[in-house]
Amino acid sequence: MTIEISGIQLFTLLKAKIGEKEATAVIEYVKQEANTAATKTSQFFSKDLDVLQIHVDLKLEQTKSDLYKAIFIMGLVQLLTILAGVLAIVKFTK
């Protein structure tokens, strides 16, 4: 369950209970903690994204390498097939 309250509403409620000076201090503390938590979360996800980017780059390089191998092998098979066909034609025409 989440309760949403604006800074002004929170200040007004706190001001009535603990006074203006203390309410201001509490609001500033909450803002600092929220900013600190947001910064830590951002740094945490930034590190995860960096690791993920490295992993994706590695996989992409492996895929490119595999694709180049497949293209080379297919070209070689086609060349051998053409040569076999030419040899067969030459052999049967004699």
N, C-alpha and C positions, 0 to 999 in steps of 0.2 A: 504494500500500500504506500503510495507516495502522496505527500502533502506539498502543495505548491504555495509559496508565500513570497511576496515581493519584499525587497529590502526595506521599503518605506513602511509596509505593514508590520514587518518584524520589528523595526525600530520603534514604531508607535506602541506596539504591545510591550516591548521591553522597557521603554521609557516610563510607561505607567507602572510597571512592577519594580524596577530597580533604579530608575533615575536616568537622566539624559546622558551624563558623563559615562556611566557604566554601560548603557545601551550602545553608545557610540563605540566604546572599546570592544564590546562583544561583536558588533557588526564588522568592525575592522578585522578582528581575529578570524571570524568566519570567512571573510573575503580572502584573507591571506591563506588560510587552510585550503579553501576551494582552489585557489590559483596554484598552490603547491601540489595538490592532488592532480590537477589537470596537467601540470608540467611533468610530473612523474609518469603519468599515464601516457602522455605523448612520447616521452623518451623511451618508455618500455615498448610501445608499438613501433617506434622508429627503429629500434634495434631488431625487432622481429621482421620488419619489412626489409631491412638491409640483408638479413639472413635469407629471407625468401627470395629477394632479388638475385643474390648470388646463386641460390639453388636453381632458379629459373634459367639464369644465364648458362649454367653448367649443362642443364638438360637440353637447352637449345643448341649448344655446341655439339653435344653428343648426337642429337637428332640430325644436325647438318652433316656430321661425319658419316652417320649411317646412310643418309640419303645419297651422299657422294659415292659411297661404296656400292650401293644398289644400282646407281646409274652406270658406274663403271662396269659392273658385272653384267648388267643387261646389254650394254654396248658390246662387250666381249662375246656374249652368247649370240647376239645378232650377227656379229662378224663371223663367228664359227659356223653358224647356220648358213650364211650366204656362201662361205667357202665350200661347205659340204655340198650345197646345191650345185655350185659351179663344177666341182669335181664329179658329181654324179652325172651331170649333163655331158661333160667331156668324156667320161667313161662309157656311157651308153651310146654316144654318137659314133664311137669308133668301131 
